[in-house]
């Protein structure tokens, strides 16, 4: 992945199932009734096939429970406040590396070319650096290649985990799991640089007004969306994920 950093090794799970990446992606999609219904099956896949440590499994179970049983409007509002209204928590990976610069477009073009070289075509609604889309791509790759690609984003994943920890958000568990699956610790200098960036307050109305003036802001399942997640969420809801589909 162009624009990402290599990282230092740490103990990693033994060859997680490709379905693990898809299950984690489901947790990062905008909550809908389908996502809520799929959460228990996604958690079952992670518990059975990820090889993650028990404390991470328990933290993910807490998130899955909140997604599955929480009031839909409440969990949607929480998601929007975190990932749509707070740029420092954006799920678009290259936004943390390149911002809105020209380099981000070049990096996304290179990532899109990588997807196409591996037989994955995105729809016009999908941004290649959107994390659920990236995880769906990793689910199609051999375990070693998937872990290596994920490791290149380790500093972004760890920065997001730290910011979510500060907010006491259960979503932190997803990023802790991804760092563990990558088998790498982020380059400390790159991580410090990311954490030094402003961490916006989603309730800062003046900032939100300025963002609306500067560019369109999509709340909820916007332009990036999770269209790649639709198929595997349907599979989980139909009971197919545990049958190897």
C-alpha positions as CSV (number, residue, x, y, z in Angstrom):
1,X,0.0,0.0,0.0
2,X,1.6,3.2,-1.2
3,X,1.9,5.8,1.6
4,X,1.9,3.4,4.5
5,X,4.9,2.5,6.7
6,X,6.5,-0.8,7.5
7,X,6.4,-1.8,11.2
8,X,8.0,-3.9,13.9
9,X,7.0,-7.5,14.6
10,X,4.9,-8.7,17.5
11,X,3.2,-12.1,18.2
12,X,0.4,-12.7,15.8
13,X,-2.5,-15.3,15.6
14,X,-2.0,-18.4,13.6
15,X,-3.4,-17.9,10.0
16,X,-6.8,-16.4,10.7
17,X,-9.6,-17.5,8.4
18,X,-10.2,-15.0,5.5
19,X,-13.7,-14.7,6.9
20,X,-12.2,-13.0,10.0
21,X,-11.4,-9.9,8.0
22,X,-15.0,-9.8,6.6
23,X,-16.5,-10.2,10.0
24,X,-14.4,-7.3,11.4
25,X,-15.4,-5.3,8.4
26,X,-19.0,-5.8,9.2
27,X,-18.5,-4.3,12.6
28,X,-17.1,-1.1,10.9
29,X,-20.0,-0.7,8.6
30,X,-22.8,1.9,9.3
31,X,-25.2,0.1,11.6
32,X,-28.4,-1.1,9.8
33,X,-30.9,-3.7,10.8
34,X,-29.0,-6.2,8.6
35,X,-25.7,-5.3,10.4
36,X,-27.4,-5.8,13.7
37,X,-28.8,-9.1,12.7
38,X,-25.4,-10.2,11.4
39,X,-23.4,-9.2,14.5
40,X,-23.8,-12.5,16.4
41,X,-22.7,-14.6,13.4
42,X,-19.8,-12.2,12.7
43,X,-18.7,-12.6,16.3
44,X,-18.9,-16.4,16.1
45,X,-16.6,-16.4,13.1
46,X,-14.1,-14.2,14.9
47,X,-14.2,-16.3,18.1
48,X,-13.8,-19.6,16.2
49,X,-11.4,-18.6,13.4
50,X,-9.4,-15.5,14.3
51,X,-6.9,-17.0,16.8
52,X,-7.1,-13.7,18.7
53,X,-6.3,-13.5,22.5
54,X,-9.2,-14.0,24.9
55,X,-9.2,-10.4,26.2
56,X,-9.7,-9.1,22.6
57,X,-12.4,-11.7,22.0
58,X,-14.2,-10.5,25.1
59,X,-13.9,-6.9,24.0
60,X,-15.3,-7.7,20.6
61,X,-18.1,-9.6,22.2
62,X,-19.1,-6.5,24.1
63,X,-19.2,-4.5,20.8
64,X,-21.1,-7.2,19.0
65,X,-23.7,-7.3,21.9
66,X,-24.2,-3.6,21.8
67,X,-24.6,-3.7,18.0
68,X,-27.0,-6.6,18.1
69,X,-29.2,-5.5,20.9
70,X,-28.8,-1.7,21.1
71,X,-31.5,0.8,19.9
72,X,-30.8,1.2,16.2
73,X,-31.0,5.0,16.2
74,X,-28.7,5.2,19.2
75,X,-26.0,3.0,17.7
76,X,-26.3,4.8,14.4
77,X,-25.8,8.2,16.1
78,X,-22.8,6.8,17.9
79,X,-21.3,5.6,14.7
80,X,-21.8,9.0,13.0
81,X,-20.3,10.9,15.9
82,X,-17.2,8.8,15.8
83,X,-16.5,8.0,12.2
84,X,-18.4,10.6,10.1
85,X,-18.1,13.7,12.2
86,X,-14.6,13.2,13.5
87,X,-11.9,13.3,10.8
88,X,-9.2,12.0,13.2
89,X,-11.3,8.8,13.3
90,X,-12.0,8.6,9.6
91,X,-12.2,5.1,8.2
92,X,-10.5,6.3,5.0
93,X,-7.0,5.2,5.7
94,X,-5.1,7.5,3.3
95,X,-6.9,10.6,4.8
96,X,-4.7,10.1,7.9
97,X,-1.6,9.9,5.7
98,X,-2.2,12.4,3.0
99,X,-5.2,14.4,4.1
100,X,-7.0,15.8,1.0
101,X,-3.8,16.3,-0.9
102,X,-3.1,15.3,-4.4
103,X,-0.9,12.5,-3.0
104,X,-3.9,10.8,-1.6
105,X,-5.5,10.5,-5.0
106,X,-2.3,9.0,-6.4
107,X,-2.1,6.6,-3.5
108,X,-5.7,5.5,-4.0
109,X,-5.1,5.0,-7.7
110,X,-2.2,2.7,-6.9
111,X,-4.3,0.8,-4.4
112,X,-7.2,0.5,-6.9
113,X,-4.6,-0.9,-9.4
114,X,-3.6,-3.5,-6.8
115,X,-7.2,-4.5,-6.3
116,X,-7.7,-4.9,-10.0
117,X,-4.5,-6.9,-10.4
118,X,-5.9,-9.4,-7.9
119,X,-9.3,-9.5,-9.7
120,X,-11.3,-7.2,-7.4
121,X,-13.4,-4.4,-9.1
122,X,-15.0,-1.7,-7.0
123,X,-18.2,0.1,-7.7
124,X,-18.3,3.8,-8.3
125,X,-19.5,4.3,-4.7
126,X,-16.5,2.6,-3.1
127,X,-13.3,4.4,-2.0
128,X,-10.4,2.0,-2.2
129,X,-8.9,3.2,1.1
130,X,-12.2,2.8,3.0
131,X,-11.3,0.3,5.8
132,X,-14.2,-2.1,5.3
133,X,-13.4,-2.3,1.6
134,X,-9.7,-2.9,2.3
135,X,-10.6,-5.7,4.8
136,X,-12.9,-7.3,2.2
137,X,-9.9,-7.3,-0.2
138,X,-7.7,-8.8,2.4
139,X,-10.2,-11.6,2.9
140,X,-9.4,-12.7,-0.7
141,X,-5.7,-12.9,-0.2
142,X,-3.5,-15.6,1.3
143,X,-2.9,-15.1,5.0
144,X,0.7,-14.0,4.8
145,X,0.0,-11.5,2.1
146,X,-3.1,-10.2,3.9
147,X,-1.1,-9.7,7.1
148,X,1.7,-8.0,5.3
149,X,-0.6,-5.5,3.6
150,X,-2.4,-4.8,6.9
151,X,0.9,-4.2,8.6
152,X,1.6,-1.3,6.3
153,X,-1.3,0.5,7.9
154,X,-0.3,-0.4,11.5
155,X,0.5,3.2,12.5
156,X,-3.0,4.4,11.3
157,X,-4.7,1.4,13.1
158,X,-2.9,2.0,16.3
159,X,-3.6,5.8,16.2
160,X,-7.3,5.0,15.8
161,X,-7.2,2.5,18.6
162,X,-5.6,5.1,20.9
163,X,-8.2,7.8,20.0
164,X,-11.0,5.3,20.6
165,X,-9.5,4.3,23.9
166,X,-9.6,7.9,25.0
167,X,-13.3,8.0,24.2
168,X,-13.9,4.7,26.0
169,X,-15.4,3.3,22.8
170,X,-16.0,-0.4,22.3
171,X,-15.0,0.1,18.7
172,X,-11.4,0.2,20.0
173,X,-11.5,-3.6,20.1
174,X,-11.8,-3.8,16.3
175,X,-8.6,-1.9,15.8
176,X,-6.8,-3.8,18.5
177,X,-7.7,-7.0,16.7
178,X,-6.5,-5.6,13.4
179,X,-3.1,-4.6,14.8
180,X,-2.8,-8.1,16.3
181,X,-3.7,-9.8,13.0
182,X,-1.1,-7.7,11.2
183,X,1.6,-9.1,13.5
184,X,3.3,-5.7,13.5
185,X,3.7,-2.8,15.8
186,X,3.6,0.6,14.2
187,X,6.7,2.7,13.6
188,X,6.9,4.8,16.7
189,X,7.8,8.0,14.9
190,X,5.0,7.6,12.4
191,X,2.5,6.9,15.2
192,X,3.6,9.9,17.2
193,X,3.2,12.1,14.2
194,X,-0.4,10.9,13.7
195,X,-1.3,11.3,17.4
196,X,0.1,14.8,17.3
197,X,-2.6,15.8,14.8
198,X,-5.7,17.6,16.1
199,X,-8.3,15.2,17.5
200,X,-11.6,17.0,16.8
201,X,-14.6,17.4,19.0
202,X,-17.6,16.1,17.1
203,X,-19.8,18.6,19.0
204,X,-17.7,21.6,17.9
205,X,-20.5,23.2,15.8
206,X,-18.3,25.9,14.4
207,X,-15.9,23.3,13.0
208,X,-18.8,21.3,11.5
209,X,-20.3,24.5,9.9
210,X,-16.9,25.2,8.4
211,X,-16.6,21.6,7.1
212,X,-20.0,22.0,5.4
213,X,-18.9,25.2,3.8
214,X,-15.6,23.7,2.6
215,X,-16.9,20.5,1.2
216,X,-19.9,18.1,1.2
217,X,-20.1,16.0,4.4
218,X,-21.9,12.6,4.2
219,X,-23.5,11.3,7.4
220,X,-24.4,7.7,7.6
221,X,-23.8,5.3,4.7
222,X,-22.6,7.9,2.4
223,X,-20.5,7.8,-0.8
224,X,-17.9,5.5,0.5
225,X,-20.5,3.3,2.2
226,X,-20.0,-0.4,2.8
227,X,-21.4,-1.8,-0.4
228,X,-18.8,-4.6,-0.4
229,X,-20.1,-5.6,3.0
230,X,-23.7,-6.1,1.8
231,X,-23.0,-9.6,0.3
232,X,-21.2,-11.0,3.3
233,X,-23.7,-9.5,5.8
234,X,-26.4,-11.3,3.9
235,X,-24.4,-14.5,4.0
236,X,-24.0,-14.2,7.7
237,X,-27.7,-13.5,8.2
238,X,-28.4,-16.6,6.0
239,X,-26.1,-18.8,8.0
240,X,-23.7,-19.3,5.2
241,X,-20.5,-17.8,6.8
242,X,-20.0,-20.8,9.0
243,X,-20.4,-23.2,6.1
244,X,-17.4,-21.9,4.2
245,X,-19.3,-19.7,1.7
